[in-house]
Amino acid sequence: MRTRFKVLAALSGGLSTLMVLTAALTLLPGRLPLPSSTILMSIAFATVFPLTVWTIVEGVRAGAERSEQWPAFLRLPGRVQLAVGLLIVTAAVTAYGNAVAGSSRQSPDVREGRYYAYETSPGRRGTVEVSRQEYAELTEIDQRGSLAIPGAMLAGMTALLLVSGEMARPAPLPR
């Protein structure tokens, strides 16, 4: 496998691990000193978008058939398979758990010292005032989603990069 695939996979896998681990830590009692979900989504977009484009380009350049991807993954070392598999499963469970446990209230906001959220329940849509405790919970749910979803995407890209690297044609030997 060429070095560029290893470097890209390590970069996307490391970012995915960081995002998923931080998202999972928001489940613990107490609050993490995380920035707002807008900042987290900006960071996620700034990392996920270029890595996605690069992964697609590398996958096309590898020129492999879809039917060859699973055998290529199985040719990876066992520890790499285990690490990538655990990362994908953990990222998916964290993202799914956040989606299922989500509230009907979204977009927490503070205006003039009061806490608001957008209610999405049918028949009661609109901005509602919430308590400080509920505002804190909604902020954590927002942050968890802002980390878990891009983390899951990066975990999948890590697997695709490793498979593309395994299927890529070897570099020509120097003369």
C-alpha positions in Angstrom: 0.0 0.0 0.0 1.3 3.4 -0.9 2.2 5.9 1.8 -0.4 8.5 0.8 -3.2 6.0 1.5 -1.8 5.3 4.9 -1.4 9.0 5.7 -4.9 9.8 4.6 -6.4 6.9 6.4 -4.6 7.8 9.6 -5.8 11.4 9.2 -9.4 10.5 8.7 -9.3 7.7 11.2 -7.8 10.0 13.8 -10.3 12.8 13.2 -13.1 10.3 13.3 -11.9 8.8 16.6 -11.6 12.3 18.1 -15.1 13.3 17.0 -16.7 10.1 18.1 -14.9 10.0 21.4 -15.9 13.6 22.2 -19.5 12.9 21.2 -19.6 9.9 23.5 -18.1 12.0 26.3 -21.1 14.3 26.1 -23.2 11.5 27.5 -21.4 11.6 30.8 -22.8 13.8 33.6 -21.6 17.4 33.6 -20.8 19.6 30.7 -17.7 19.5 28.5 -16.2 22.9 27.6 -17.0 22.5 23.9 -17.6 25.4 21.5 -21.1 25.9 20.0 -22.5 23.5 17.6 -22.1 26.1 14.8 -18.3 26.1 15.3 -18.2 22.3 15.6 -20.1 21.9 12.3 -17.8 24.4 10.7 -14.8 22.4 11.8 -16.5 19.2 10.7 -17.3 20.6 7.3 -13.8 22.0 6.8 -12.4 18.5 7.5 -15.0 16.1 6.0 -15.5 17.9 2.7 -11.9 17.9 1.5 -11.3 14.4 2.8 -14.4 13.1 1.0 -13.3 14.6 -2.3 -9.8 13.2 -1.8 -11.2 9.8 -0.9 -13.4 9.7 -4.0 -10.5 10.8 -6.3 -8.2 8.1 -4.8 -11.0 5.5 -5.1 -11.4 6.4 -8.8 -7.7 6.4 -9.4 -7.4 2.9 -7.8 -9.7 1.7 -10.5 -11.3 -1.2 -8.7 -14.5 -3.0 -9.1 -17.1 -2.9 -6.4 -17.0 -6.7 -6.1 -13.3 -6.4 -5.2 -13.7 -4.2 -2.2 -14.6 -6.8 0.5 -11.7 -9.1 -0.5 -9.4 -6.1 -0.4 -10.6 -5.2 3.1 -10.0 -8.8 4.2 -6.4 -8.5 2.9 -5.7 -5.8 5.4 -3.9 -6.8 8.6 -6.2 -8.1 11.4 -5.5 -5.3 13.8 -6.4 -2.7 11.1 -9.6 -4.6 10.3 -10.5 -4.7 14.0 -9.7 -1.0 14.6 -11.6 0.2 11.5 -14.5 -2.1 12.3 -14.8 -0.9 15.9 -14.5 2.7 14.8 -17.3 2.3 12.3 -19.6 0.5 14.7 -18.9 3.0 17.5 -19.5 5.9 15.2 -22.7 4.5 13.9 -24.0 3.6 17.3 -23.2 7.1 18.6 -24.8 8.8 15.6 -27.9 6.5 15.8 -28.2 7.0 19.5 -28.1 10.7 19.2 -30.8 10.6 16.5 -33.1 8.3 18.5 -32.6 10.1 21.8 -33.1 13.5 20.2 -35.8 15.8 21.6 -38.7 17.4 19.7 -36.9 20.7 20.6 -34.0 21.9 18.6 -31.7 24.9 18.0 -31.3 26.2 21.6 -30.8 29.9 21.8 -30.3 32.6 24.4 -32.0 36.0 24.0 -32.0 38.7 26.7 -31.1 36.2 29.4 -33.9 33.9 28.5 -33.6 30.4 27.0 -35.4 29.4 23.9 -35.7 26.3 21.6 -37.6 25.5 18.4 -40.4 23.0 19.0 -40.9 20.6 16.1 -43.9 18.6 17.4 -46.9 18.6 15.0 -49.4 21.2 16.0 -47.0 23.0 18.3 -44.3 24.2 16.0 -42.5 27.4 16.9 -40.2 29.0 19.4 -40.8 28.1 23.0 -39.1 29.2 26.2 -37.2 26.5 28.1 -35.5 26.2 31.4 -31.8 26.6 31.9 -31.4 22.8 32.5 -33.3 21.9 29.3 -31.2 24.5 27.4 -28.0 22.8 28.7 -29.4 19.4 27.6 -30.4 20.6 24.2 -27.0 22.2 23.7 -25.3 18.9 24.5 -27.6 17.0 22.1 -26.7 19.6 19.4 -23.0 19.2 20.1 -23.2 15.4 20.1 -24.9 15.4 16.7 -22.4 17.9 15.4 -19.6 15.5 16.3 -21.1 12.0 15.8 -22.4 12.4 12.3 -19.2 13.7 10.7 -17.3 11.2 12.9 -19.3 8.4 11.3 -18.7 9.7 7.8 -15.0 9.9 8.5 -15.0 6.3 9.8 -16.5 5.1 6.6 -14.0 7.1 4.6 -11.1 5.6 6.5 -12.3 2.1 5.5 -12.7 3.3 1.8 -9.2 4.8 1.8 -7.7 1.6 3.1 -9.6 -0.5 0.6 -8.6 1.9 -2.2 -5.0 1.7 -1.1 -5.1 -2.1 -1.0 -6.5 -2.2 -4.6 -4.3 0.5 -6.1 -1.8 -0.5 -8.7 1.7 -0.6 -7.3 4.0 2.3 -8.0 6.4 1.8 -10.9 10.0 0.9 -9.9 12.6 3.6 -10.4 15.1 2.9 -13.2 
